[in-house]
């Protein structure tokens, strides 16, 4: 199921109607937006600037409303604690690492039928359970390689590698011919390692999640799971990443890549604009920063998986659901947030962002993973949790890096065998 991010079906009016038709709840649910709402956010960097402007625009459109923000530095951890009470704002981002889909209805207000909202919104399946949507994507990203073009050019490379072997050879050329670190893992912060899972589906297609859930040994050649982790292992074991991954720093890494001290990082396209800002801050052109697809082709074509970022939801215990729903609708459709981040808009009618111009020139095809079948929305997460292999986290990939650099015992083969054993046992247990 390959489709361009430029494909458009439905529009903003349809989205507004869908969200305004939500089911009833407590006081001021389906009435006219009014009064004060509190919005929880992870964007500590925007809460006093961009988001303040958003609140003013929303309050102008809906006189008598007031939007307050609570910015959480450790959003996932703090939101998890808040969810144990009813005090988690009126609108919030779903803490994806702690709330599984089968728990959505316990915390969040349904926003409409999946079959209706998926006509207008990308990634509707990500916020759905049992045919209801509980969270709308704030924006999406395409998975790929954020690169410093000058570094790659100085190494003699001007076109993206088409195979993993070619990719590793290119990183070696960067190591041999430049002073840059070829690849940066962001091991210490961890979450960029978790983000590598967003490449799932690059070669196995839109049903990759269910294929992974059905596979008793996914760490074997030919699967996306193997490709993702094998490439990371070999990058580290061949000395093509930073010398001491325990000292990496995400914020610093943006400046290092922009300055040409790092050649490559595997991230979502959302990171491109941040790297471009870092380049301009360093007195360089934003064009220093490029975005290439992952080095696996299918039938001679590059493919990139598009995935959602955070999902915006309404607290089912909110005393002001009408205003909270209006905020979700306005933020997604009218704020311009996705465009400001150089990201893929969740609204299908919106154009592709400029950050994907390299992909357009290369002819990259896009895959949006299919929604999990009804009744299996939590299957993959259940297997992962039972196996204690956190494919959506970073711990097992930190261990993988440690094995690859000789800081932990084992080999790639033995480590992958252990992962397969844990996964198979968990799958058997969950399937019972």
N, C-alpha and C positions, 0 to 999 in steps of 0.2 A: 504494500500500500504506500507507494511513493508519491509525494505531492509537493509542489513548490509552496514556499511560505507566502508567495504572492497570490495564491488561489483565494478567491473571495466568494463566500456564500453567506447571504444574510447581511445585516447591517446594524448600526447603532440603535435605530428605532426598535428593531426586533428585540435587541438585548434589553432595552429599557422596559419594554412591555413584559418581557419574560420575568425580569426581576421584580417588577411592581406587582406581579401576580402571585407572589409568594403566599404560602399558607399562613393562617392566622396564628397569633400567639398572645402575649401578655399586653399590658397597657401600651397605647400609642403604637400598635403594630401596623395596621394597614391604613392609619389615618394620615393626615398631612404632616410632612416632616416639620418638626419644631423641637425646641428644647436642646439640651446639651448631650453630646455623646463623647465617650472616651475611646480613642483608637490606640491600640498597642502596635508598636512598630520596631523593627530591628535597625532602621536607618537613623542611627544616632548622628550621622554626619549631615542629614538633611532636615532634621526635625525643626530646627530654628531658622531655616532658610526656605528651601523649596516647599516643604510641607506647610510652613506657615502661610505661604502664598496660596497653596491649594485650599487651605481652610478658609481664607478670605474669599476666594472665588466661590466656594461651595456656599458659604453663608450669604453671599450676595444673591446667588440663584435661589436660595431657600431662606428668605428673611425670617428671623426669629430662631434660627439654629445657631449652635455654637459647637465647634469641634476642638477638642483638647487631645493632645498626644502624650503618650507615655513611651519613651524610647528605652528599650531594654538592651543593655550591653551584651549580656549572655542571653540572647532571646530564647533559645531552645530550653535552656535550664530554668530561666525565670518564668517563662510561660507555663512550663510543666508544673511548677509549684503553684502558680496562680490558678491553674485548671482544677486543682484539688478543692477550690472554693468556687463560689459563683462570681467572684470578683476578678474577672479577666477582661474588663472593658466591654464596650458595646460592639465594636468591630475589631478584628485582630487577624494576624497571620497564623494559619494553622501550624503548630509546631510539629513538623513532619517526622522528626526522629523519635517522637514519644507518643504520638496519637496515630494508631492504625485506622484504616478505613472503617472497620466494623465498629469503631467507637465514635465516629463522626456525629451520629444522631444524639449521643449522650451530651455533647458539648455545643453543637452548632445548629443553627436554624436552617432548614432546607430552603434553597433559593430557587428551585424549579426542577422540572423533570430533565434528566440527562438528554433524552431524545429531543427536547425542545432547544435547550441551551447549546448543544453541540453543533447546531446549525449555524450559530453565530460566533461561538467562542472556540478558540483552540484550547487543547488540553482539558476539555470539560471532564473527560474520564478520570483525570488525576484527582479531581475534587468530588468524585461521585461514589456512592455506595447504594446498592439495591435500587438503582434507577433514579435516585435523587442526587442533585448537586448541592454540596454543602460549602464548597469553596471555589472561587473564581481565580484563575491565574492572574498575577499582577503583571507578569511578562514572561517571555520564553527566550531560550537561547539555543543556538546551534553548537554542537560539540566540535572542537577542532584544536589546532595548534596556534597559539599566539606567538608570533615570532618577531625578532628584530631583523628587518629585511637587510640592513647593512651588514650585519654579522653573517647571515647566510650568503649574501653576495660576495663578501670577502673570502668566504670559504669556497667560492666558485659555484654556488648553487642558486639558481634563479627560478626553478620550477619545483612544485611540491613532489616529494617522493611518492611513488605509487605502490611500494611494498614495504614491509617492515625491514627487510634486509637493506633496502636502499636508504631507508630512514636512518638506520643505525650507522650505515656508512657515511651518511651526510653529517650526523652528529660527530663522528670521528674526524671528519674533515674540518669541522668547526674547531675541535680540540687541537688539531695539528696546525691549523693555519691562522688561528686567531687567539686572542687572549681571553675570550669569553668562555664561561661555563656553558657547555652545549645544552644541558637540560637542567631544570630546577624543579625539585620534587615538592617543595613546601611541606616537607615531612613534619616539622614541629607543629605548625598550625593544624595540620591534619585534614581539615575539610576539603582542601583541593584534591587530596587523595581519594576522598569519598566521591568527589565530583567525577572521577574517571568512570564511574559506573554509568554515567550519562552517555557513554559510547556504546552501551548495550543496544543492539539492534542495527549497528552499522553494517554488518554483513548478514545477520540472520533475519533482518526485516522487522516489520511492525508487530509480529507476534512473539518477539524475543523474550518477553517476560514469562509467558506461559511455556515457551520452549525451555527456558531455564528452570522453571518450576517442575517440568516433566523429566528433566535430565538428572540421572543419578551420579554422573561424573562430569560436571560442566568444565572442569579444568583439564580439558583434553584438546588437542589440535583440531581446529575447525570451528570451535565455538567462539562467540564474542567474549565470553568470560575469560577463556584462555588467551585470546589475542590481547586483551587489555592488560592482563597481569604478566603475561610472558614478555610483552614489550617493555613494561616497567622494570621487570627483573633484569632483563638483558641490558637495558640502558644503565642501570646501576652497577651490575656485575662487570660490565666492560669499561667502567670508570668514566662514564659520559655525563655524570651528574655532579652536584656539589660534593666537596671532599668530606664535609661533616654535616649530614642532614639534620642532626639534632639541634643545630644552630640557625636553621632557616627562619626567615621572618617575612610574612606575607606583605605587609606594608612596604618594607624595604625592597622586596622583590620587584615591585612595580617600577621603582626607580632604577634598579639594576638592569632590568630588561630594556627600559627606555633609553638608558645610557650605553647600551651595547655590552654590558658586562655579563649578561645572560642571553643566550640565543633563543631559547624555546621554553614554553610552558604549555601543558595540555589543560585547557580551560573552556568554559562556555564563551560564546561570542559577547556575553555581557561584559567580559573583562576588557574587551578591545578599547572601549571609550576611556576606561580608567588608565590603561597603558598609554593611550594617546595624550591624555591630560598630563601624565607624568613626563612624556616626551617634551611637550610644550613647556612645562615647568623647568625642564633641563636645558631649554633654549634650542631644542631640536624640532624638526617637523613632525607633525602627527603621522605623516606618511612613512615614518620610520617603522611604524607598527603594522604588521600584516597578520592575516588570519588564513591559515591553510587547513585543508581537511585532514583527518586522521589518515595514516598511510596504508589503508586497506581499500582495494577496489573490488567492485562486483561487476562482472561483464564489461570491464574496461571503464567503469564509471566510478567517480568518487561519490560517497554517500555520507550525509551527516544527519545524526539524530537530533531532532528538535525536542526540547524538554521544557517543562514549566519551572519557574522559580517558585517563590512562595505563593500560597493560596490565601486569598482574602475572604474572611468569613464573618458571620454575625453570631454573637453570643446568644444561645437559645434562652438564657436567663435575663437578657437585656430588658430593661423597662422602657426602652425607646427604640423598638425594632424598626419602626417606619423610617426614622432618621438614619439609623445604622444601615438599613438596606439602600436608602437613597445615597448614602456615602459610598457604599460598595459600587453601586451603579455609576455614580459620577466619577469615582476614581478610576475605574476600569475604562470607561468610555470617553470621558471628557478631559481628564487631567493632563494627558500627554506624558504621563510618567514613563511608559515604556519607551517612547521616542527619546525622552531626555536621557535614558540610560543606554541608548544605542541598541536596544533590545527588540526582539520580535513582539509585536503587539498581540495580546490575546484575542483581539477583535479581528476576525478573518478578513474583513473588508479593508483593513489598514495595509499600507504598503510595507515592503521589506525595509529594514533599517540600512543606513549607509555603511554600517560596520560589516555588512555581508557582501560588499562590492567585490572583494577578492573571490568569494564563492561564486558569484554571478559570472565573473570572467572565466573561471575555471569550469563552470558548468556542473557544479555540485548538485546532486539530487537530495531532496530532504525526505526524511521518514519521521512521522509522528507515531509513536507506539500506540497500538490499539488499546482501548480500555479493557481491563480484565473482565472476563465473562461474569455474569451475575452469579453470585454464590461463591466466586473464587477471588473476590477483590482483595482478600487478605492472605491468600495462599502463599505467595512468594515471600511475603514478610514473615509468615508463620514458620516456613521452612528455615529462613535465614536466622530467625530468633532462636529456634530450637537447635539449630546446628552450632550456634555461637560463632558463625562466620558472618561478620557484619559487612555484607556487600554494599550496604548503603551508608556505612561508616568508614572509619579510617584505621582501626586497630590492626586488622589482619594485613593490610597493605603496609603499615609500618613494620610489622614483623617480616613481611616479604622483603622489604628493603634491607632490614637488618641481616637476613639470611644472604641476600645478594651481595652485601658489602663485607660479609665475613664477621659481623658483630653478633650473629646468632648461629647456632649449629644447623647443619642440614644443607641440602641442595635444592635446586628448583624442583627436581623430580620428586624428592621426598616430601617437600612442602606441599606441592600440588596433590600428592597422594593422600596426605593427611586431610587436606581440605575436601577432597572427594569423599573420603571415608566419613567425615563428619556430616557432609551434605547428604550422602546416601542414607545414613542412619536417621537423620532428621526427617527426610522425605518419607521414609517408611513409617516413622512414628506419626507424622501429620496425616498421612494418607489413610491411616487406620480408622 
